[in-house]
Amino acid sequence: MPLMKNKLSILEFVQAAHRTQKGFSLLEMLTVLLLFAIITAVAAPSTGRFLSSLQFRQKAQEVVSVLRYARLMSVTQGENVYVVMNDEGATGFTLSGGVEKVYEFDLEEDDAVSIEPEEIVFFPEGQVTPAHVTFTGGNRVLRVSMDPLTALPIIE
């Protein structure tokens, strides 16, 4: 019987210690840090791919916005607007005719923009010569077709 009394007192001691304990044990902290490290390691590659995709779309949208601007200027100025690639390494567009502007795109080393045919003509009536603009970023390719009747860029 005295042995049983000792066991109860040890149990009461442990329960009392748990009631007065505040905070986390070292083992609990290490477990949480390990789980956090595993989740971060799994999520990091997909986050990188998402950011890369977002940058590609932003650069492609910049190309499309220049084409929309050329259409707008042609209609509002009542003159043809010509869009050609810049002479310096094809890193932007040169607009001439109803508006004189040079646009440089912030392209990475493996990015490229091309126009087919070499010149796009926007007419004041809201039309454009049939053309394709291709934007390449790494292994991604975005092709923009110019609708001849509405002169709006269509992303394919």
Buried (B, 14 or more C-beta within 10 A) or exposed (E): EEEEEEEEEEEEEEEEEEEEEEEEEEEEEEEEEEEEEEEEEEEEEEEEEEEEEEBBBEBBEBBBEBBEBBBBBBBEEEBBBBBBBBEEEBBBBBBBBBBEBEBEBEBEEEBBBEBEEEEBBBBBEBBBBEBBBBBBBEEEEBBBBBEEEEBBBEBE
